Amino acid sequence: MTTQPLEDLRQTLAADGYILQIDESGDRLDARIRAEDGVCGDCLVPKNLMAAMISNATGTAADAIDITYPTEIGDDGQLV
């Protein structure tokens, strides 16, 4: 799934040092946001606002988007 609004959101996050990865699982989206080295892992908007932005970019209902923030992902890429 690649749409221009989603790419625009990815680029916006990347400008601040964040990497957005989205995977589809049935009718849900799994959005993981990682922070590059030296970037604040706690400095993103609240999850409900991020879900609304991802919803607008993908057309998926906000309540069908699972979001994982950098502080919830370990160095090995697994959830902590």
Backbone torsions as a table, in degrees:
resi	resn	phi	psi	omega
1	MET	NA	109.0	176.3
2	THR	-134.1	117.4	176.8
3	THR	-126.4	157.4	179.9
4	GLN	-60.0	-44.4	177.9
5	PRO	-59.7	-36.2	178.0
6	LEU	-68.5	-42.1	177.3
7	GLU	-63.5	-37.8	176.8
8	ASP	-61.7	-42.8	177.9
9	LEU	-64.0	-43.6	177.5
10	ARG	-58.3	-43.9	-179.3
11	GLN	-66.4	-38.4	177.6
12	THR	-62.3	-45.7	178.0
13	LEU	-65.7	-40.7	-179.3
14	ALA	-62.4	-34.1	178.8
15	ALA	-61.6	-25.4	178.0
16	ASP	-101.3	6.3	175.7
17	GLY	93.5	20.4	179.8
18	TYR	-113.5	147.1	180.0
19	ILE	-117.7	120.9	-179.2
20	LEU	-101.6	124.1	175.3
21	GLN	-120.5	130.1	179.5
22	ILE	-124.8	130.1	175.9
23	ASP	-122.7	140.3	177.0
24	GLU	-92.4	137.3	175.9
25	SER	-137.1	93.8	-175.9
26	GLY	66.6	-123.2	180.0
27	ASP	-99.1	14.9	179.9
28	ARG	-117.0	156.1	173.6
29	LEU	-114.2	138.2	174.1
30	ASP	-108.2	109.9	-179.2
31	ALA	-106.8	121.2	177.1
32	ARG	-116.6	130.6	178.8
33	ILE	-117.7	121.9	177.5
34	ARG	-109.0	151.5	177.8
35	ALA	-104.6	136.4	174.7
36	GLU	-68.3	162.7	-179.7
37	ASP	-53.2	132.5	177.2
38	GLY	83.5	0.5	-179.8
39	VAL	-97.8	138.3	-178.5
40	CYS	-61.2	122.1	178.9
41	GLY	-79.7	-12.9	-178.0
42	ASP	-106.7	7.9	-169.9
43	CYS	-100.2	21.4	177.2
44	LEU	-92.8	163.3	176.9
45	VAL	-64.1	161.9	176.0
46	PRO	-56.6	152.2	-175.3
47	LYS	-58.0	-34.9	-179.5
48	ASN	-65.5	-34.0	176.4
49	LEU	-72.2	-40.1	177.4
50	MET	-63.5	-40.5	178.5
51	ALA	-61.1	-39.3	178.3
52	ALA	-65.1	-39.8	178.9
53	MET	-66.6	-42.9	178.4
54	ILE	-66.9	-38.3	177.2
55	SER	-59.6	-46.6	178.7
56	ASN	-62.2	-34.1	-177.6
57	ALA	-80.4	-24.0	-174.0
58	THR	-115.1	-20.3	-175.6
59	GLY	83.4	4.3	177.2
60	THR	-88.0	138.8	178.8
61	ALA	-58.8	139.2	-177.7
62	ALA	-57.0	-34.9	-178.9
63	ASP	-78.0	-0.2	175.3
64	ALA	-106.7	16.9	-179.3
65	ILE	-116.4	120.9	175.5
66	ASP	-97.3	126.4	-175.1
67	ILE	-116.7	134.4	174.1
68	THR	-120.2	126.2	-179.0
69	TYR	-95.6	164.8	-175.5
70	PRO	-54.2	-36.9	-178.0
71	THR	-70.3	-11.1	179.9
72	GLU	-99.8	0.9	-178.5
73	ILE	-117.7	126.4	178.9
74	GLY	-78.4	174.2	178.9
75	ASP	-59.9	-24.7	-179.6
76	ASP	-86.9	3.1	179.5
77	GLY	85.3	-2.0	-179.4
78	GLN	-93.7	156.3	177.4
79	LEU	-66.1	140.8	179.0
80	VAL	-97.8	NA	NA
